[in-house]
């Protein structure tokens, strides 16, 4: 299996890439996590999109968000791995690539995330530190975390 990723601004995504990333987000966030929410939040057009492929199939994805859109800091959001590609360490590679992608696109600065609470230790392993109390977002416990640069 060949793994590779690309990072593109919204206006450079092909219709096929856009369909694949929106389908993956719906498959996991809406169907698998049983969470009814408005995924199309107006932030996609301002963000970079990291698409991680296993061979020619979209296996994982994140959204790299400029400062001032989700938080005062730059951020990584919509972190997702396809159910078909879990258990092979792709999540770690995805976050490493996302952090590096943020630094390349926005410069070295703090990165803030709104993490699902069950992934706290996972994000801590990348240097993210808790910055808020636990809060509910769409019925799922979350916590804000920041990685210093």
N, C-alpha and C positions, 0 to 999 in steps of 0.2 A: 504494500500500500504506500503510495506516494503522498506525503503531506506537504501542503504549501498554502500560503495565504497572500491575500492582496488587501490593500487599503485604498478606498476610493471615496471622494466626496459624493454626496447624493446625486448631483447632476451628471456624474460620469458613470453611474450604475446603469447596466443594460436592463432592459425589461425582464430578462431571464434571471439576472442576479437579484433584482428587486423582488420578483415573485418568490424566489427561493428563500430569501431572508425573511420575508413577511410570512411565508408558509411555515417556516421553522419556528418563528416566534409564536405564531398561533398554535402550532402543534404542542409546544411545551407549555407556554405561559397560560394559554386559555384552556386547552383540552386536558393536558396531563396534570397541570396544577389546579384545574377546575376553578379558574379565576376569571370572572367576568370583569373586564376593564377595557378602557379605550387605549389600545396599543398605539394607534396613530395619533400622537400627541403634539405634532407640529415641530418636534425637535430633529427629526430625521433630515430635513432639508438643510439644517445648519451644521450637521455632524459629518464625521468621516465614518465609514463602515468597513470593519475588518471582517472579511469572509475567509474562513479557514476551510480548505478542501481536503478531503481524503479521496485521492484519485480525482474524479470529476464531480463528486457529490459534496454539497455543502454539509460539512460535519460540525461546524461551530461558528459562532458569530459574536461580535461585540459592536457597540456603538461608541465612538470616541467623540465626546461632547466638549465644545469649547467653553471656556470660562464665561459665566454670566447667563448660561442657558438653563442648566439644571441647578447648578450651585455657583457660588462666587469663584470657585476653583474649576479647573478642567476636570472632567470625569469620564468614567467608563461605565456604560450602562448596557442593558439588555444582554447580559452575559448568558450565553446559552450553548449547550452541547447537544447535538442530536442524540436521541435515545439509542440509535443504531451505532454510535461511535463512543459510547461511554466505557470506562474501565480500562482505557489504554493510555492514560496520562495526558490526553488532549487538553483537558481543562487547565493544567499547569502551563502547557505550551501556549494556550490561548491568552492567559493572563500575562505571561512574559511578553508575548508579542503586542498585546494591547498597551502595556506600560511603555514599552519601547516606541510603539506607534504614537502614543500621546506626546512623548518627548520629542520625536521627530517632527510632528505636525504643529505642536504648540510651544515647544521649548521646555527645558527642565524646570518644573515647578510642581507644587503639591498637587496630588490627585485625590479627589473626594469621590466616594462611592456610597450608594445606598444599598447595603448588602442584606440579602436574606440571612436572618440570624443563624440558621443552621450551618451556614458557610463561614462563620466567624473565624474558626481556626485555619481554614483554607486561606482566607485573605490575610490573616496575621502572618502566615508563612511567606508572604510577599512584602512584608513590612507595613501593612496597613494597621492603623491603631484606632480603636473605638473613639468616637467623638460625640456621641449622643446617647441618650437613653433609648431603650428599645421602643419602637413605634409600630403601629399597624399600617400597612399599605396594602389595600385591596384584600384584606383578610389574612395577610401573611406578615409575621413579625420580621421587622427590618432594623438595622442599625447603621448610622452613618459612620464611615471610617475614612481616615486620611493617610496617605502615604507621603511622607516628606521627600523632597528631591535630593 
